[in-house]
Amino acid sequence: MTQDTNQEPAKVYFADLRARTANRNRTAKIKKLFKAAGFGEVVAKDDLTAVKVHFGERGCDTHISPTAVRAVMDCIKACGGRPFAADTNTLYSGSRHNAVDHLITAVEHGFDYAVLGAPVIIADGLDSTNIVNVPIAGKHFQTVKIAGDIVRANSLLVLSHFKGHELAGFGGAVKNLAMGCAPRAGKQDQHCVRFEVDPKKCIGCAECLRVCPVGAIALDEKKAVISKDVCIGCGECLTVCPKKAMSIDWKTEIVPFMERMVEYALGAVTGKEGRVGYINFLVNVTPDCDCVPWSDAPIVPDIGFLASTDPVALDKACLDLVNEQAACPECKLEHGLPSGEDKFTALWQWTRGDMTFAHGAAIGLGRPEYELIRV
């Protein structure tokens, strides 16, 4: 790990999952991480504190446990804060496309007041038009669109399930900030790629037609065809295609996509300097995002929980811990996953997850150098 001689590496706090006594159960570990990472200074008395959580698409069951979120809510309230669980509506069609369906899905997955001890708020509003334009100094953006209730919150705790992602390589704190704190218009700004179909691979199953939120796909002689004038680049067709017939020009599109995503993450925390904390959950490390309506088997054994005030360092520490693990036998056989190498690149060869760290450091979101401290 390279260190900047002018700056100390970021502190990342790690709790493994070993437990033989009540004071080492998972709830206790989360509360100890909250204290060790200094989140008591992030949350001030009477703060309206947004707790950014992904509630999981209907059919997914590997999202963060609501009982784990409750532990964080209890810590915030002990600091005098007034927490609420927050997420934003999706760009693609599904069970979280508007606030009504989104809240129903959240409750179905156990995210309600009875469990959390805090309300659930869809931060971009009923139809994703609760938006604040936030100025940043980025390579691609000078202004980004962030969900209004995220911007207006006094402080922010970001709880992220660390797992794979077919476009970003992996999803952690940075992606949860970027996509998760943006309304649909902001998500579209980030994607801004156009997909095409390989007719040799397409079997005409029409799964892509069913999920496309804007009707950009049609069948022509039993083959899918995408209208690039209509396509909004959400990538849902790529996710559901059983034959992986959907693609983009990965050589030219993926790096700008990653840079746009990182810049949106910066926008989500702009104006909250010193008022944001992050916890990543290295359990159920699946190949796909929790946005898909299924949950594949984890690619490595469960590892633990990590916390930091630097999202870039936190994601780098998580990636390193995943790559140190031996892959599960079934995943190794199916995906050829290596030990000690980048497992997410092995899953999704076209991705550039490393840009999270490079561009995150370039724009001041965080830095990849870290010191791992066991709690």
C-alpha positions in Angstrom: 0.0 0.0 0.0 1.5 3.3 -1.2 1.4 6.2 1.3 1.5 9.9 0.6 4.4 11.2 2.6 2.5 14.5 3.2 -0.6 12.8 4.7 -1.4 10.0 7.1 -3.3 7.1 5.6 -7.0 7.0 6.4 -8.1 5.0 9.4 -10.4 2.1 8.5 -11.8 0.1 11.5 -12.5 -3.6 11.1 -14.6 -6.0 13.1 -14.6 -9.7 12.2 -17.5 -12.0 12.7 -16.1 -14.2 15.4 -18.3 -14.3 18.5 -18.6 -16.6 21.6 -20.2 -14.1 24.0 -23.1 -11.7 24.0 -20.9 -8.6 24.0 -19.3 -9.8 20.7 -22.5 -10.4 18.7 -23.1 -8.5 15.5 -25.1 -5.7 17.0 -22.4 -5.1 19.6 -19.7 -5.1 16.9 -21.6 -2.4 14.9 -21.9 -0.2 18.0 -18.2 -0.6 18.8 -17.3 0.3 15.2 -19.6 3.4 15.5 -17.7 4.6 18.5 -14.2 3.6 17.3 -14.6 5.4 14.0 -15.6 8.6 15.8 -19.1 8.8 14.4 -20.2 10.4 17.7 -18.5 13.5 16.3 -20.3 13.2 13.0 -23.7 13.4 14.6 -24.5 16.5 16.6 -27.4 16.9 19.0 -30.8 17.5 17.3 -29.3 16.6 13.9 -31.7 15.3 11.2 -29.4 12.4 10.3 -30.0 10.5 7.0 -29.0 6.8 7.2 -28.4 5.8 3.5 -29.5 2.2 3.1 -30.4 0.1 0.0 -33.6 -1.7 0.8 -33.1 -4.3 -1.9 -35.2 -5.0 -5.0 -38.1 -7.4 -4.4 -36.7 -10.9 -4.8 -33.3 -10.0 -3.3 -32.6 -11.1 0.2 -28.9 -10.4 0.7 -29.3 -6.7 1.4 -28.2 -5.4 4.8 -30.2 -6.8 7.7 -32.7 -4.3 9.2 -31.5 -5.3 12.6 -28.0 -4.1 11.7 -29.5 -0.8 10.6 -31.3 -0.6 14.0 -28.0 -0.8 15.8 -26.8 2.3 13.9 -30.1 4.1 14.6 -29.7 3.4 18.3 -26.2 4.9 18.2 -27.4 8.0 16.5 -30.2 8.6 18.9 -27.7 8.1 21.8 -25.8 11.0 20.3 -29.0 13.2 20.3 -29.6 12.8 16.6 -32.9 12.2 14.9 -32.2 9.5 12.3 -34.3 8.4 9.3 -33.6 5.6 6.8 -33.2 6.9 3.3 -33.0 5.7 -0.3 -33.9 7.0 -3.7 -36.0 5.8 -6.5 -34.6 3.7 -9.3 -34.0 4.6 -13.0 -35.1 1.2 -14.2 -38.6 -0.2 -13.8 -39.0 -2.5 -10.8 -40.3 -2.5 -7.2 -38.6 0.7 -6.2 -39.3 3.0 -9.2 -41.6 5.4 -7.2 -41.9 6.2 -3.5 -45.1 4.2 -3.0 -43.7 1.0 -4.5 -40.4 1.7 -2.9 -41.9 2.0 0.6 -43.9 -1.1 0.2 -40.8 -3.0 -0.8 -38.9 -1.6 2.2 -41.5 -2.7 4.6 -41.7 -6.2 3.0 -37.9 -6.5 3.6 -38.3 -5.4 7.2 -37.4 -1.8 7.0 -40.1 -0.1 9.0 -40.4 1.9 12.2 -41.2 -1.1 14.4 -37.8 -2.7 13.5 -35.6 0.3 12.9 -36.9 2.6 15.6 -36.8 5.4 12.9 -38.9 6.5 9.9 -38.2 5.5 6.3 -38.1 8.4 3.8 -37.6 8.2 0.1 -35.2 11.1 -0.3 -36.1 12.2 -3.8 -39.8 12.2 -3.3 -42.8 10.5 -4.8 -41.8 10.7 -8.4 -38.0 11.5 -8.0 -38.4 15.2 -8.5 -37.2 16.3 -5.1 -33.8 17.5 -6.4 -31.2 20.0 -5.3 -28.4 21.0 -7.7 -25.1 20.9 -6.0 -22.0 22.6 -7.4 -18.8 20.6 -7.6 -15.4 21.0 -9.4 -15.3 17.8 -11.5 -13.9 16.6 -14.8 -17.4 15.9 -16.2 -19.7 17.9 -14.0 -19.8 21.4 -12.5 -23.2 20.7 -11.0 -24.8 17.4 -9.9 -28.4 16.5 -9.0 -28.8 15.1 -5.5 -31.9 14.0 -3.7 -33.3 16.9 -1.7 -33.7 15.2 1.6 -30.1 13.9 1.5 -28.9 17.5 0.9 -31.1 18.9 3.6 -30.1 16.4 6.3 -27.6 17.8 8.8 -25.5 14.6 8.9 -25.2 11.4 6.9 -24.4 7.8 7.8 -23.8 5.6 4.7 -24.4 1.8 5.2 -23.3 -0.2 2.2 -23.5 -3.9 1.3 -20.2 -4.5 -0.5 -20.7 -6.8 -3.4 -20.2 -7.1 -7.2 -21.7 -4.9 -9.9 -21.9 -5.6 -13.6 -21.0 -2.0 -14.7 -19.0 -0.6 -11.7 -17.1 -3.9 -10.9 -18.1 -3.6 -7.3 -20.5 -1.6 -5.2 -19.6 -0.1 -1.9 -19.6 3.3 -0.1 -18.8 5.3 -3.2 -21.4 3.7 -5.4 -24.0 4.0 -2.6 -23.3 7.7 -2.5 -23.3 8.2 -6.2 -26.2 6.2 -7.5 -28.0 5.9 -4.1 -28.2 9.6 -3.3 -29.1 10.7 -6.8 -32.7 11.1 -8.2 -33.5 9.4 -11.5 -32.2 12.4 -13.4 -28.9 12.2 -11.6 -28.7 8.4 -12.2 -29.2 9.1 -15.9 -26.4 11.7 -15.9 -24.1 9.1 -14.6 -25.0 6.2 -16.9 -25.1 8.2 -20.1 -24.1 5.1 -22.1 -26.0 3.4 -24.9 -26.4 -0.3 -25.3 -26.5 -2.5 -28.4 -27.5 -6.1 -29.1 -25.4 -8.9 -30.5 -27.9 -10.7 -32.8 -25.8 -13.8 -32.7 -26.3 -14.1 -29.0 -29.9 -12.9 -28.7 -32.5 -15.7 -28.3 -35.6 -13.4 -28.5 -36.7 -14.1 -24.9 -37.9 -10.5 -24.5 -36.7 -10.2 -20.9 -35.1 -6.9 -21.9 -38.4 -5.6 -23.2 -40.1 -6.3 -19.9 -37.6 -4.3 -17.8 -36.8 -1.4 -20.1 -38.3 1.7 -18.3 -38.7 3.8 -21.5 -39.7 1.3 -24.1 -36.4 1.5 -26.1 -36.3 -2.1 -27.1 -38.4 -4.0 -29.7 -38.2 -7.4 -31.3 -37.4 -7.5 -35.0 -37.5 -11.0 -36.5 -37.3 -12.5 -33.0 -34.2 -10.4 -32.1 -34.0 -7.5 -29.7 -33.2 -4.1 -31.2 -32.4 -1.0 -29.1 -33.3 2.5 -30.2 -30.3 4.6 -29.2 -32.4 7.7 -29.5 -34.7 6.4 -26.7 -32.3 4.4 -24.5 -31.4 6.1 -21.2 -28.5 3.8 -20.5 -29.8 2.4 -17.2 -28.2 -1.0 -18.0 -31.1 -3.1 -16.7 -31.2 -5.0 -20.1 -27.6 -6.0 -19.5 -28.4 -7.3 -16.1 -31.4 -9.5 -17.1 -30.2 -10.8 -20.5 -29.6 -14.6 -20.0 -27.2 -14.8 -22.9 -25.4 -11.5 -22.2 -26.3 -10.2 -25.7 -26.2 -6.6 -24.5 -23.0 -4.6 -24.6 -21.5 -1.2 -24.9 -18.1 -0.1 -26.3 -16.3 -1.0 -23.0 -13.0 0.5 -24.1 -14.4 4.0 -24.5 -17.5 4.0 -22.2 -16.5 2.4 -18.9 -13.8 4.9 -17.7 -16.0 8.0 -18.2 -18.9 6.1 -16.6 -16.8 5.4 -13.5 -15.5 9.0 -13.4 -19.1 10.4 -13.6 -20.1 8.1 -10.8 -17.3 9.2 -8.5 -18.1 12.8 -9.1 -21.7 12.3 -8.1 -20.5 10.7 -4.9 -18.6 13.9 -4.2 -21.7 15.9 -4.8 -23.7 13.8 -2.3 -21.3 14.8 0.6 -20.5 18.4 -0.5 -21.5 20.7 2.3 -21.2 18.0 4.9 -17.5 18.0 5.6 -16.9 16.2 8.9 -20.5 15.2 9.1 -20.5 11.9 7.1 -19.6 8.4 8.3 -19.5 5.1 6.4 -20.0 1.4 7.4 -19.5 -1.4 4.8 -20.9 -4.8 5.4 -18.7 -7.6 4.0 -21.3 -10.3 4.3 -23.2 -12.1 1.4 -20.6 -10.8 -1.1 -22.6 -11.7 -4.2 -21.7 -11.2 -7.8 -24.5 -8.7 -8.4 -26.0 -5.5 -7.0 -29.0 -5.7 -4.6 -30.9 -4.0 -7.4 -31.5 -7.3 -9.2 -34.6 -9.3 -8.2 -32.5 -12.4 -7.1 -29.6 -13.2 -4.8 -26.8 -15.4 -6.1 -24.5 -17.4 -3.8 -21.7 -15.4 -2.2 -18.3 -15.6 -3.9 -16.3 -15.6 -0.7 -17.1 -16.4 3.0 -18.5 -13.7 5.2 -15.7 -11.4 6.4 -17.0 -8.7 8.8 -17.9 -5.0 9.1 -15.7 -2.0 8.3 -16.1 1.7 9.2 -14.3 4.9 8.2 -14.9 8.6 7.5 -13.1 8.1 4.1 -15.3 6.3 1.5 -12.4 5.7 -0.9 -10.1 4.1 1.7 -13.0 2.1 3.0 -13.9 0.6 -0.4 -10.2 -0.2 -1.0 -9.9 -2.0 2.3 -13.0 -4.0 1.5 -11.7 -4.9 -2.0 -8.4 -6.0 -0.5 -10.1 -8.2 2.1 -12.3 -9.9 -0.5 -9.4 -10.6 -2.8 -7.4 -12.2 0.1 -10.1 -14.8 0.6 -10.3 -18.2 -1.1 -13.3 -18.2 -3.5 -16.1 -20.6 -2.7 -15.7 -23.8 -4.7 -18.9 -23.5 -6.8 -18.1 -19.9 -7.8 -14.5 -20.8 -8.5 -15.7 -23.5 -10.8 -18.4 -21.4 -12.5 -16.5 -18.1 -12.8 -12.8 -19.1 -12.5 -12.4 -16.8 -9.5 -8.7 -16.5 -8.3 -7.4 -16.2 -4.8 -5.3 -13.1 -4.1 -6.4 -11.4 -7.3 -9.3 -9.1 -8.2 -12.3 -11.3 -8.0 -14.7 -8.7 -9.3 -12.6 -8.2 -12.5 -12.7 -12.0 -12.9 -16.5 -11.8 -12.7 -17.0 -8.8 -14.9 -13.9 -8.5 -17.2 -14.9 -5.2 -18.8 -15.2 -3.2 -15.6 -12.7 -0.7 -14.1 -13.3 -0.7 -10.4 -9.9 0.8 -9.9 -11.2 4.1 -11.2 -13.1 4.5 -7.9 -9.7 5.0 -6.2 -7.9 6.9 -8.9 -10.6 9.5 -9.6 -11.8 9.6 -6.0 -8.3 10.7 -5.0 -8.0 13.1 -8.0 -11.2 15.1 -7.1 -10.7 15.0 -3.3 -13.4 12.5 -2.4 -10.9 10.4 -0.4 -7.7 8.5 -0.8 -7.0 4.8 -1.2 -4.2 4.6 1.3 -5.4 3.2 4.6 -4.5 1.8 8.0 -6.6 -1.2 9.0 -7.4 -1.1 12.7 -9.1 -4.2 14.3 -11.9 -3.5 16.8 
